[in-house]
C-alpha cells in the first residue's frame, strides 16, 4: 500500500470467525475497510484506473463471504472511504477513496473501484464468483 500497511484479507475472515467464537453469534458491521493505493493525480479521459484497490476490495469481500458461509452474521460492509479526503496522519497525500477528488477544483470522479463495488452490490455479491479481471470492469 502507499502507507506501507500489510494487506492480509484472510485476517479479516479470521477476525470475524474469532469474534463469533469468543462472543457468540451477533450481528456485525464492518464500518471501515480500505487502504491507500497509488492513483493518477488527475483522471485520464474522465476515468481513474485503480486496479490494486479493486483487487483489495475483491479479496476482502471474498474473505467476508467466507466468514458468512461459516455462520458469522455480517450485516453490513462499508469500504473506506467514499471519497479521497484529509487523513489525520497523511493529510491529502494518500488517497483512500473510491471516488477521486481534485483538491484544487473539488471535482469528483468515480474510480473504477466505485463502478466495481456498484456491480458487486447490484449482484448481491454474485460478481465475486466471476474471475477477477480489474482492467475489464469499465472498458
Secondary structure per residue as TSV (DSSP state, phi and psi in degrees):
chain	resnum	aa	ss	phi	psi
A	1	X	-	360.0	167.4
A	2	X	T	-68.2	-15.7
A	3	X	T	-99.4	-6.3
A	4	X	-	83.9	8.1
A	5	X	-	-75.9	143.0
A	6	X	-	-70.8	143.6
A	7	X	-	-106.9	117.7
A	8	X	-	-143.1	79.7
A	9	X	H	-59.3	-33.2
A	10	X	H	-60.0	-28.1
A	11	X	H	-63.0	-31.9
A	12	X	H	-67.3	-47.3
A	13	X	H	-61.1	-44.6
A	14	X	H	-58.9	-43.1
A	15	X	H	-65.8	-43.4
A	16	X	H	-62.3	-42.5
A	17	X	H	-66.7	-38.0
A	18	X	H	-63.4	-43.1
A	19	X	H	-59.5	-41.9
A	20	X	H	-63.9	-44.3
A	21	X	H	-65.8	-42.3
A	22	X	H	-74.4	-41.7
A	23	X	H	-114.8	-1.2
A	24	X	-	84.2	177.1
A	25	X	S	-68.4	125.1
A	26	X	-	-154.2	153.0
A	27	X	-	-65.5	135.4
A	28	X	E	-124.4	143.8
A	29	X	E	-126.8	125.3
A	30	X	E	-91.3	109.2
A	31	X	E	-97.0	-8.9
A	32	X	E	-159.9	108.1
A	33	X	E	-141.4	114.8
A	34	X	-	176.0	178.7
A	35	X	-	-158.4	168.9
A	36	X	-	-90.8	132.2
A	37	X	-	-131.6	161.4
A	38	X	-	-64.8	133.6
A	39	X	-	-128.5	148.9
A	40	X	-	-61.2	146.1
A	41	X	S	-62.9	-26.5
A	42	X	S	-134.9	148.3
A	43	X	-	-60.3	147.4
A	44	X	B	-110.5	114.9
A	45	X	T	54.6	41.0
A	46	X	T	76.3	15.8
A	47	X	B	-133.7	140.9
A	48	X	B	-117.6	110.4
A	49	X	-	-89.6	118.5
A	50	X	-	-136.5	67.8
A	51	X	H	-63.9	-29.0
A	52	X	H	-69.4	-40.5
A	53	X	H	-65.5	-39.2
A	54	X	H	-61.3	-43.3
A	55	X	H	-63.9	-41.4
A	56	X	H	-57.0	-49.8
A	57	X	H	-61.5	-46.0
A	58	X	H	-57.4	-50.0
A	59	X	H	-64.0	-41.0
A	60	X	H	-72.6	-36.4
A	61	X	H	-69.3	-33.3
A	62	X	H	-64.3	-38.6
A	63	X	H	-64.6	-41.1
A	64	X	H	-62.4	-43.5
A	65	X	H	-62.7	-36.5
A	66	X	H	-60.1	-44.8
A	67	X	H	-65.0	-41.2
A	68	X	H	-61.0	-42.0
A	69	X	H	-62.6	-22.3
A	70	X	T	-99.2	17.1
A	71	X	T	97.1	4.0
A	72	X	-	-76.9	132.9
A	73	X	-	-90.5	74.8
A	74	X	E	-85.2	120.5
A	75	X	E	-103.6	-15.1
A	76	X	E	-160.8	152.0
A	77	X	E	-141.0	124.0
A	78	X	E	-118.4	121.4
A	79	X	E	-72.9	142.8
A	80	X	S	-104.6	123.1
A	81	X	-	-124.5	172.8
A	82	X	S	-61.1	-53.3
A	83	X	B	-123.1	151.7
A	84	X	-	-56.5	138.5
A	85	X	-	-149.6	-173.6
A	86	X	-	-84.3	115.4
A	87	X	B	-95.3	133.9
A	88	X	T	-56.3	-33.6
A	89	X	T	-102.5	-7.4
A	90	X	T	-126.0	-4.2
A	91	X	B	62.3	-136.6
A	92	X	T	-93.9	5.2
A	93	X	S	-72.1	-29.2
A	94	X	S	-113.4	137.2
A	95	X	-	-108.9	118.1
A	96	X	-	-105.1	-16.9
A	97	X	-	-74.8	159.7
A	98	X	S	-94.3	-3.6
A	99	X	E	-121.3	123.4
A	100	X	E	-74.0	136.2
A	101	X	E	-118.0	124.5
A	102	X	-	-82.0	109.1
A	103	X	T	-71.3	-11.9
A	104	X	T	-84.8	-42.1
A	105	X	T	-106.1	-13.4
A	106	X	-	67.2	12.6
A	107	X	-	-66.1	140.0
A	108	X	E	-114.7	137.0
A	109	X	E	-133.8	118.6
A	110	X	E	-59.8	131.5
A	111	X	B	-79.3	166.7
A	112	X	H	-56.1	-33.4
A	113	X	H	-60.9	-38.4
A	114	X	H	-62.0	-42.3
A	115	X	H	-65.9	-40.8
A	116	X	H	-64.9	-45.9
A	117	X	H	-59.9	-39.5
A	118	X	H	-60.1	-42.7
A	119	X	H	-65.2	-38.6
A	120	X	H	-61.8	-47.3
A	121	X	H	-63.7	-47.7
A	122	X	H	-60.4	-31.9
A	123	X	T	-93.3	4.9
A	124	X	T	53.0	38.5
A	125	X	T	90.3	-5.4
A	126	X	G	-60.5	-30.4
A	127	X	G	-58.7	-28.2
A	128	X	G	-66.5	-18.2
A	129	X	G	-81.0	-15.2
A	130	X	S	-83.7	154.7
A	131	X	-	-57.5	138.8
A	132	X	-	-86.7	113.2
A	133	X	-	-127.6	85.8
A	134	X	G	-59.5	-32.2
A	135	X	G	-79.5	-8.8
A	136	X	G	-96.8	-3.0
A	137	X	T	-65.0	-39.9
A	138	X	T	-134.6	48.8
A	139	X	-	-106.2	360.0
